[in-house]
Amino acid sequence: MLARFDDKRETARLGLAVAKKHVRRAVDRNRIKRLVRESFRRHRQALKGLDLVVLVKPGIQNADNRTLLASLQTHWQRLQKQTSHPEHTL
């Protein structure tokens, strides 16, 4: 995941990079993108001011929805902590 913080921005923005090289089947790529978007939508307010790009790694298509959502939850919380402490940089 790549992130850039801009304290002047009121909303968070999301970009997705789900390469066919890593996730061959379109149905799997679409499932991953749908889950990331939904998770982001739920946490968008807490991530205010962030521009995010979510990159997938090989093997992600083997993760079930629960595992993927738990991983995203962890990432969102970590990013929220980092942006709440000005001494941390992204």
C-alpha positions in Angstrom: 0.0 0.0 0.0 1.3 3.4 -0.9 0.1 6.5 0.9 0.5 10.3 0.7 -0.9 12.7 3.3 -2.2 16.1 2.5 -3.7 17.9 5.6 -5.5 20.4 3.3 -7.6 17.6 1.7 -10.9 16.9 3.3 -11.5 13.4 1.9 -9.4 10.4 1.3 -8.9 9.0 -2.2 -8.3 5.4 -3.3 -6.5 3.9 -6.2 -6.3 0.2 -7.0 -3.6 -1.8 -8.9 -4.8 -5.4 -9.3 -2.5 -6.7 -12.0 -3.6 -9.6 -14.2 -0.1 -10.9 -13.7 -0.8 -11.6 -10.0 -4.5 -12.4 -10.2 -5.3 -14.2 -13.5 -9.1 -14.6 -13.3 -11.3 -11.4 -13.8 -13.8 -12.7 -11.3 -11.0 -12.8 -8.6 -9.7 -9.3 -9.6 -13.2 -7.9 -9.4 -13.9 -9.5 -6.0 -10.7 -8.1 -4.5 -11.4 -4.6 -5.9 -15.0 -4.7 -4.6 -13.8 -5.7 -1.1 -11.1 -3.0 -1.0 -13.6 -0.4 -2.1 -16.2 -1.4 0.4 -13.7 -1.5 3.3 -12.3 1.9 2.2 -15.8 3.4 2.1 -16.4 2.3 5.7 -13.1 3.9 6.9 -12.9 6.9 4.6 -13.7 9.5 7.2 -11.0 8.2 9.5 -8.4 8.4 6.7 -9.1 12.0 5.9 -6.4 13.7 3.8 -4.8 10.5 2.5 -4.2 9.5 -1.1 -3.9 5.7 -1.1 -2.9 3.2 -3.7 -3.6 -0.5 -2.9 -1.2 -2.9 -4.6 -1.9 -6.6 -4.6 0.7 -9.3 -4.2 0.8 -12.8 -5.8 -1.4 -15.3 -4.0 -4.0 -12.9 -2.8 -6.7 -14.7 -4.8 -6.3 -17.6 -2.4 -7.4 -15.4 0.6 -11.0 -15.6 1.6 -13.1 -12.4 2.1 -12.8 -12.5 5.9 -9.0 -12.7 5.8 -8.8 -9.9 3.2 -11.1 -7.6 5.2 -9.1 -8.2 8.4 -5.9 -7.3 6.6 -7.4 -4.1 5.2 -8.7 -3.2 8.7 -5.2 -3.5 10.1 -3.8 -1.4 7.3 -6.4 1.3 7.8 -5.8 1.5 11.6 -2.0 1.7 11.1 -2.4 4.6 8.6 -4.9 6.3 10.9 -2.3 6.2 13.8 0.5 7.4 11.5 -1.5 10.4 10.3 -2.6 11.3 13.9 1.0 11.7 15.0 2.7 14.5 13.0 6.2 13.1 13.8 5.5 10.1 11.6 5.9 10.4 7.9 4.2 8.3 5.3 
